[in-house]
Amino acid sequence: MDFSYSEEQEAVRQLAGQIFGDRSTHDRLKEIEATAGDDGPFDRELWKELAGAGLLGIHLGEDVGGAGLDFVAACLVIEAAGRTAAYVPVVETMAYGALPIDRFGTDAQRKTWLTGVAGGETILTAAMAELVGEVILPGGTEPVTTATAQDDGSWVLSGTKACVPAALVADAILVPATCRAADGSSTGPGVFIVERGADGVTLTRQTTTTGRPEAIVELDGVIVGVDRLVGEGADGAAVIECITEFATAALCVEEAGVCATALELTAEYTKTRVQFEKPIATFQAVGQRAADAYVDTEAIRLTAWQAAARLAAGLPASSEVAIAKYWAAEGGQRVVHAASHLHGGVGVDRDYPLHRFFLLTEQIELTLGGANESLRRLGRILADEPV
């Protein structure tokens, strides 16, 4: 089996690495953090440059301004963002939002929303988690949020979503909901495209310790036309599953990039930090801890790319996504904790870049749902397989 990138993918990898490496520097990130408003840090200049280079629509069809490449190409952009802890919503827009519209949307929906994504004018995200009282429930194919059909073909959405990434800067949010007929009977799930500024939509900032705010999205009788139902008759459960699997794989790839840079910073620091007239990298305990972090980083990278490659090829990937999710959540924590410990006090110095990779790992783990849930899901998958 050939694991090398195609010529087009290698070009994407190099271009994305160059743009993120040149633009998302430590000093630039500090500037973005210092000038961030209530909607959180967002490097709009970098976003425009990514669009100008054709990277935001790299996985979209040429008819909407994309390059017509696959999900692997999109993940190469996402990995580069993770390597620099860049403040741009590439996972949210490219995986959560654009990809399901591209796969299931009508021609009109694709041209309306994806042309803007490819050009950098449109930011998308998806609201998967439900807020019921004070309890946050993970997304699934039986959403608590409802969409009631009206006689004129429109829908009325009601419910509350939580932990919606990039919602404060998004132009539109993909909202899974349980569809109901006028008599209240359920007709199955659907995914709706809801504009952030629509009547009845209220966003409340959820401040996170990572510096990348999320939002509670309240939907109080939000009226949307039939043209906002993704696919206008597509299998809603399939759309939700698409968002879940592709977004999870994208987050795992991003974490692979995060861990790679955390490990690089650690390797460089331990080579130059001297104790007892020797670089601490020569100490056995330091070398063992760094070696374990390297093994975890490679496991995250390999499992993430395995999941991404299978999804890109249209192959079943539930097990591979669950495995990648486990390694990104569990292994990622071990990597950044090892990096922080081996840096000593410098590891928590906010004037040193490592803290951003630690915090981004925390956010990715919380978004993925933790390692134990991944193991339970993988266990259910294995239990259901015939002997």
Residue pairs with C-beta under 8 A, 6 or more apart in sequence:
5 13
5 72
5 76
8 67
8 69
8 73
9 69
9 72
9 73
9 76
12 55
12 58
12 69
12 73
12 76
12 77
13 76
13 80
15 53
15 55
16 55
16 76
16 77
16 79
16 80
16 81
17 80
17 83
19 46
19 49
19 50
19 53
19 55
19 80
20 46
20 80
20 81
20 83
20 84
20 86
21 80
21 83
21 84
23 43
23 45
23 46
23 49
23 86
24 43
24 46
24 81
24 84
24 85
24 86
24 87
25 84
26 353
28 43
29 84
29 85
29 86
29 87
29 353
29 356
32 41
32 42
32 43
32 87
33 41
33 87
33 211
36 42
36 211
38 168
38 205
39 168
39 169
39 205
39 213
40 87
40 168
40 169
40 211
40 212
40 213
41 87
41 211
41 212
42 87
42 88
42 89
42 169
43 86
43 87
43 88
46 86
46 87
46 88
47 56
47 88
47 120
48 120
50 56
50 77
50 88
50 90
50 120
51 57
51 118
51 119
51 120
51 121
52 120
54 66
54 67
54 118
55 77
56 77
56 90
56 93
56 94
56 117
56 118
56 120
57 64
57 65
57 66
57 67
57 98
57 114
57 117
57 118
57 119
58 66
58 67
58 69
58 73
58 74
58 77
59 66
59 67
59 69
59 70
59 71
59 73
59 74
59 94
59 98
59 99
59 102
60 66
60 67
60 68
60 98
60 102
60 114
60 117
60 118
61 68
61 102
61 110
61 114
62 68
63 110
63 111
64 102
64 110
64 111
64 114
64 115
64 117
64 118
65 114
65 115
65 118
65 119
66 114
66 118
67 73
70 312
71 99
71 246
71 249
71 308
71 311
71 312
72 305
72 308
72 309
72 312
74 94
74 95
74 99
74 250
75 249
75 250
75 253
75 304
75 305
75 308
77 90
77 94
78 90
78 91
78 94
78 95
78 250
78 253
78 254
78 257
79 253
79 254
79 256
79 257
80 86
80 257
81 88
81 90
81 91
81 254
81 257
82 253
82 254
82 255
82 256
82 257
82 258
82 260
82 261
82 360
83 257
83 258
83 260
83 261
84 257
84 261
85 258
85 261
85 353
85 356
85 357
85 360
87 212
89 123
89 125
89 165
89 166
89 169
89 170
91 165
91 247
91 250
91 251
91 254
92 123
92 124
92 125
92 126
92 165
92 166
92 170
93 117
93 122
93 123
93 124
93 125
93 166
93 170
94 117
94 250
95 243
95 246
95 247
95 249
95 250
96 124
96 125
96 126
96 165
96 174
96 243
96 247
97 113
97 117
97 123
97 124
97 125
97 126
97 170
97 172
97 174
98 113
98 114
98 117
98 124
99 242
99 243
99 246
100 126
100 174
100 191
100 230
100 239
100 242
100 243
100 246
101 109
101 110
101 113
101 114
101 124
101 174
101 193
101 230
102 110
102 114
103 242
104 191
104 230
104 231
104 234
104 238
104 239
104 242
105 113
105 114
105 230
105 231
106 227
106 231
106 232
108 227
109 193
109 227
109 230
109 231
113 122
113 124
113 172
113 193
115 122
116 122
116 171
117 123
117 124
122 171
122 172
123 166
123 169
123 170
123 171
124 170
124 171
124 172
124 173
124 174
125 164
125 165
125 166
125 167
125 170
125 173
125 174
126 164
126 173
126 174
126 175
126 176
126 191
126 243
126 247
127 161
127 164
127 167
127 173
127 174
127 175
127 176
127 217
128 138
128 139
128 161
128 164
128 176
128 240
128 243
128 244
128 247
129 136
129 137
129 138
129 139
129 161
129 162
129 163
129 164
130 136
130 137
130 139
130 143
130 144
130 145
130 159
130 160
130 161
130 162
131 137
131 160
131 161
131 162
131 216
132 144
132 160
136 162
136 163
137 144
138 369
139 176
139 240
139 243
139 244
140 240
141 176
141 189
141 236
141 237
141 240
141 241
142 178
142 189
143 159
143 176
143 177
143 178
143 189
143 240
144 159
144 178
145 157
145 158
145 159
145 160
145 161
145 175
145 176
145 177
145 178
145 219
146 157
146 158
146 159
146 177
146 178
146 179
146 180
147 155
147 156
147 157
147 177
147 178
147 179
147 180
147 190
147 192
147 229
148 155
148 156
148 158
148 179
148 180
148 181
148 182
148 184
149 155
149 179
149 180
149 181
149 182
149 187
150 156
150 182
150 223
151 182
153 225
153 226
154 223
154 224
154 225
154 226
155 179
155 192
155 223
155 224
155 225
155 226
155 228
155 229
156 221
156 222
156 223
157 175
157 177
157 192
157 194
157 200
157 219
157 221
157 222
157 223
157 224
158 219
158 220
158 221
158 222
159 177
159 219
160 216
160 217
160 218
160 219
161 173
161 175
161 216
161 217
161 219
162 206
162 214
162 216
162 217
163 206
163 214
163 366
163 367
164 173
164 214
164 215
164 216
164 217
165 212
165 214
165 367
167 173
167 196
167 203
167 214
167 215
167 217
168 203
168 205
168 213
168 215
170 196
171 195
171 196
172 193
172 194
172 195
172 196
173 193
173 194
173 195
173 196
173 217
174 191
174 192
174 193
174 194
174 230
174 243
175 191
175 192
175 193
175 194
175 217
175 219
176 189
176 190
176 191
176 192
176 236
176 239
176 240
176 243
177 189
177 190
177 191
177 192
178 186
178 188
178 189
179 186
179 187
179 188
179 189
179 190
179 236
180 186
180 187
181 187
188 236
188 237
189 236
189 237
189 240
190 229
190 230
190 236
190 239
191 229
191 230
191 236
191 239
191 240
191 243
192 224
192 228
192 229
192 230
193 224
193 228
193 230
194 201
194 219
194 222
194 224
194 228
195 201
196 203
198 222
198 224
199 222
199 223
200 219
200 220
200 221
200 222
200 223
201 217
201 218
201 219
201 220
201 222
202 217
202 218
202 220
203 215
203 216
203 217
203 218
204 215
204 216
204 218
205 213
205 214
205 215
206 213
206 214
206 215
206 216
207 213
208 214
208 363
209 359
209 362
210 359
210 360
210 362
210 363
211 359
212 360
212 363
226 232
230 236
230 239
231 239
245 311
245 317
245 318
245 321
246 311
248 307
248 321
248 324
248 325
248 368
249 304
249 307
249 308
249 311
249 317
249 321
249 324
250 308
251 328
251 364
251 367
251 368
252 300
252 303
252 304
252 307
252 308
252 321
252 324
252 325
252 327
252 328
252 368
253 304
253 305
253 308
254 360
254 364
255 300
255 304
255 328
255 332
255 361
255 364
256 297
256 300
256 301
256 304
256 305
256 328
258 332
258 336
258 357
258 360
258 361
258 364
259 293
259 296
259 297
259 300
259 301
259 331
259 332
259 335
259 336
259 357
259 361
260 297
260 301
261 357
262 293
262 335
262 336
262 339
262 354
262 357
262 358
262 361
263 290
263 293
263 294
263 297
263 335
263 339
265 339
265 343
265 353
265 354
265 357
266 290
266 293
266 338
266 339
266 342
266 343
266 354
267 281
267 290
269 342
269 343
269 346
270 279
270 280
270 281
270 286
270 290
270 342
271 279
271 281
272 279
273 279
273 280
273 281
273 344
274 280
275 283
280 286
280 342
281 287
281 290
286 342
289 338
289 341
289 342
290 338
290 342
292 334
292 338
293 334
293 335
293 338
293 339
296 327
296 331
296 332
296 334
296 335
297 331
297 335
299 327
299 331
300 324
300 327
300 328
300 331
300 332
300 335
303 320
303 323
303 324
303 326
303 327
303 328
304 324
304 327
304 328
306 320
306 323
306 324
307 317
307 320
307 321
307 323
307 324
310 316
310 317
310 320
311 317
311 321
318 381
319 378
319 381
319 382
322 374
322 377
322 378
322 381
323 374
323 378
325 368
325 369
325 374
325 377
326 371
326 374
326 375
326 378
328 364
328 365
328 368
329 364
329 365
329 368
329 369
329 370
329 371
329 374
330 371
330 374
332 361
332 364
332 365
333 361
333 365
335 361
336 357
336 358
336 361
337 358
339 347
339 354
339 357
339 358
340 347
340 348
340 354
340 358
341 347
343 352
343 354
346 352
346 354
347 354
347 355
347 358
348 355
349 355
365 371
368 374
